[in-house]
Amino acid sequence: MLTLTVLAICFLAAVSCKIKKVKAPVITQLMWYFHLTMLFFSVLCVILLISGYGFKGTYTEKIFFTLYAGSAIILYGLTQPEVSGKRVYLAAFYGFPFVLAAGLLLPPLRTLAVIMGLGLLSDAKLERYRIDDDFALQTKSIDIIDRHPSFSLVQDKYYLFEKITSDVITPERNIQGLKMEKRGRDSVWLHLYTVEETGKGGKLDTTLSLYR
């Protein structure tokens, strides 16, 4: 719920600034610098994700995207009510909750609005299991959307980045436990302790190649 909390605080701050008609040119200019910096890193994150890479850390990209959107919402509350391209740009972020609420009220758009809201605001549960100094196995699950966790292989790259290979394992079961044994330099043996829909426990063994 970190994303929802940050965006809610930014929205309330923007509403407060609009009600009080706050005029703070210095703070507004600094906020623009911060927003443009977050825009740069957000665009870089998208390029890296398309290429199968990302910044180190489990929630780094989500933090950049959240701060990018949150700073735009606050800027809308700080900017003067005038017709300009900047105003329209910032209004797109500030008005998103209203658009989402309108979609929930309209039956034809209700399903789409619910999916967008859950996809953008729900925080995925990420866990990493260290294999060695260069590799780790990452599990990702969103309880509301995904029934089963997805598995990705994470490899350290270029000091600040990491290569992410998605869906290296698709057990399609709930995982209760995981154990790994390194086999040589290029593979790892995985022991997955699973739980089926009926509640019955099971075990899945597989070998994962580290170099792809």
Secondary structure as GFF3:
##gff-version 3
##sequence-region A 1 212
A	DSSP	alpha_helix	2	20	.	.	.	ID=ss1
A	DSSP	alpha_helix	25	50	.	.	.	ID=ss2
A	DSSP	beta_strand	53	55	.	.	.	ID=ss3
A	DSSP	alpha_helix	60	78	.	.	.	ID=ss4
A	DSSP	alpha_helix	85	94	.	.	.	ID=ss5
A	DSSP	alpha_helix	96	105	.	.	.	ID=ss6
A	DSSP	alpha_helix	107	121	.	.	.	ID=ss7
A	DSSP	beta_strand	125	130	.	.	.	ID=ss8
A	DSSP	beta_strand	135	141	.	.	.	ID=ss9
A	DSSP	beta_strand	150	157	.	.	.	ID=ss10
A	DSSP	beta_strand	161	169	.	.	.	ID=ss11
A	DSSP	beta_strand	174	183	.	.	.	ID=ss12
A	DSSP	beta_strand	187	195	.	.	.	ID=ss13
A	DSSP	beta_strand	201	209	.	.	.	ID=ss14
###
